[in-house]
């Protein structure tokens, strides 16, 4: 069994090895096989497996019972959220999200890209009896939610394509209402989104909700998060030329500026 010895720099070598394994999973676009992880860190699979067992026990890694593949665990996810929350521009984003909720009177959220797709990381609910509620770790549909279509439009295709193709097939099989059935339909939605600079959706998938989602870019012009306002369709005007769309887009632009983005 490996002993937690010290490295040449005075640190704990086993912790450093575990850190390398977590970094490999972090940089991966999805769950990985044991052999794939071992190849990345250039270590024997048996040795890597022992580290992964400990990382699973502590919640930093999880293993799928179906595929036996490894992925980041719940503790790693919470660490990411905490670290992201302490980033100053994100604090500003949360403050502006609160202002947005007070201005429009509906629930709003920040979403980022994770291995599971477009994921809500901060949700602020409106203060009325008809306010929409949603979990802060909710994974958004890629083809029939405003947030998902936004990420389909601006996120790297290498990341989004597998989720999109799987969901399009599910749309066809289930006959899901008000959702694209093929790539051509989705491409039309993506084209409209990039042309106007934000995504709008009413009753996507027949869920009875309306939403507007706008992108937040960093200094390099890369999508870092989405700002989304949503509520029941009979309360939210999610039309492309509506007042809500302009307000959400303006809020996202201000947050982008805080991240150093300069509009071309």
C-alpha positions, 0 to 999 in steps of 0.5 A, a space after each residue: 500500500 502506498 505510504 503518504 510520504 513527503 515529496 522533495 519539496 516538503 509536501 505530501 506526495 499522495 495529496 499531490 498525486 490525488 490532485 493530478 487525478 482530480 485535474 485530469 477529471 476536471 479537464 475531461 469533457 465527461 466521465 473517464 475509464 480507469 485506463 484513460 485516467 492512468 494513461 493521462 497521469 502515466 501511472 499503473 491502473 492498479 495504483 490509480 484505482 487505490 487513489 480513486 477509491 479514497 477520493 470516492 470515499 471523501 466525495 471528490 470522485 464518483 463512479 457510475 454503476 452502469 459504465 464503471 467510469 469515473 467523474 468529479 464527485 459532489 464535494 468537488 462540485 461544491 468546492 467549485 461553486 464556493 471558489 467561483 462564488 468568492 471570485 469578485 466578478 461573480 459577487 457582482 453578478 449575484 448582486 446584479 441578479 438580485 437587482 434583476 429579480 427586484 426589477 422584473 418581479 420573476 425568478 432569475 438564475 446564473 448558469 455555467 457549463 459543467 460536465 452535465 451540461 448547462 447547470 444553474 449555480 445561483 437561483 434567486 426566487 421572486 417574492 410572490 405566490 406564483 414565483 417559479 422555484 428550481 434547484 441551484 444544481 438544475 441541468 437545463 435541456 439543451 434544445 428546449 430551454 432558453 438557457 440550454 439553447 444559449 449554451 448550444 449557441 455559444 459554447 464549444 461544439 465539442 462539449 455540446 454536441 453529444 448532449 444535443 444529439 442525444 436530446 434531439 433523439 429523445 425529442 423525436 422518440 417522445 414526441 416532446 411538444 414545442 421542441 426541435 426534432 432535428 439539427 436543422 430546426 435547432 440550427 434555426 433557433 441557434 441562428 436567431 439566438 446569435 443574431 439577436 444576442 440572447 435566447 427566448 423560449 415560451 412553453 419549451 417542451 410543453 413545460 408551461 414556462 417562459 424564459 429569456 437567457 443572455 450570455 456573459 463573456 470574459 475578457 477573451 470573448 468566451 462564454 462563462 455563464 448565462 443570466 436567465 429570467 423565467 416564470 410561468 408563461 402567462 406571467 412572463 413575456 419571453 418574446 424576442 422584442 419584449 421589455 424583459 429581453 432587453 433588460 436581461 440582455 442589458 444586465 448580462 452586458 454589464 456583468 460581461 464588462 465586469 469580467 473585462 469583456 469589451 463589446 466589438 
